[in-house]
Structures are given as structure tokens and as C-alpha cells.
Amino acid sequence: MDIQAIQQGLAAAAATITGLRGYPSLIDAINPPAFAPVELELSYDRTFQAGAYGMVETLFSCGLYVSRGDSDAGRAALVGYLAPTGPTSIKAALEANRSLGGTAKNLEVERVRGAYRLYTIGLTDYLGAVFDVRVWS
């Protein structure tokens, strides 16, 4: 399992949405709209195999951030990113290549939480949401 490669794969998958910037990790200054894995939880030995360590399951919390300058426009942009399907759907973009180019065995976008909250990055507030993405590797 290569966590950095998976983070890069998540960022690249999100960036297939026109105008959305994907970052492999959260940085101090972003250019919205932006998507980045911000936190993870690891679960080891998810399968039982004689003489093998088993599969690793990772839950990535990925942030989506849009401009707050015009909150109506930011909220409207979030609607498309939160949709389960469509050209601006984060779920559809991430699940289009569930192996992330061979770095994972599978992935699933499980849920969205914290939608329409304000998130502070550096000194700037953004409207956003958190996507929980489970990856098996």
C-alpha cells in the first residue's frame, strides 16, 4: 500500500471535473474550487490469509472547498459536486476508476458530511463539504 500514490490518485480523479483543482494533500493556500484528502484512518489485516498480512482498508476524509465570496454561487457549485451522478459529481469522478490507476484494489465514496459549512484554510474561509472515501489496497 502506497498512501501517497492513493492520495495522488484521488486528487487526479477529482481534477477530471472541469475547473476543479485536485491536491494530494491540503496545503496552506488553495485556489478554489479545490479537493484534497485531509485525514485518514487505517484498518490493517482486513482479510485472513495464511502467511499473509491481509488487505489494508483506509478511510480518507477528503475536503471540497468552494469560494465563499458570493455564498449563493458557492452553494450552487456545491450542489453539483454533491450530486451522485453528473459531470461535476465528485462521487462519479472518484468511482470512475476504482483502482486509481492500479494503486488500489477498490474504492467507494461512502458519504458526505459537513456540507455547506465554513472551513478555514490558512486565513481564508471557504464553503465546503467532507467526502468519506473508503479505499482497499
C-alpha positions, 0 to 999 in steps of 0.5 A, a space after each residue: 500500500 502506497 498512501 501517497 500514490 492513493 492520495 495522488 490518485 484521488 486528487 487526479 480523479 477529482 481534477 477530471 471535473 472541469 475547473 476543479 483543482 485536485 491536491 494530494 494533500 491540503 496545503 496552506 493556500 488553495 485556489 478554489 474550487 479545490 479537493 484534497 484528502 485531509 485525514 485518514 484512518 487505517 484498518 490493517 489485516 482486513 482479510 485472513 490469509 495464511 502467511 499473509 498480512 491481509 488487505 489494508 482498508 483506509 478511510 480518507 476524509 477528503 475536503 471540497 472547498 468552494 469560494 465563499 465570496 458570493 455564498 449563493 454561487 458557492 452553494 450552487 457549485 456545491 450542489 453539483 459536486 454533491 450530486 451522485 451522478 453528473 459531470 461535476 459529481 465528485 462521487 462519479 469522478 472518484 468511482 470512475 476508476 476504482 483502482 486509481 490507476 492500479 494503486 488500489 484494489 477498490 474504492 467507494 465514496 461512502 458519504 458526505 458530511 459537513 456540507 455547506 459549512 465554513 472551513 478555514 484554510 490558512 486565513 481564508 474561509 471557504 464553503 465546503 463539504 467532507 467526502 468519506 472515501 473508503 479505499 482497499 489496497 
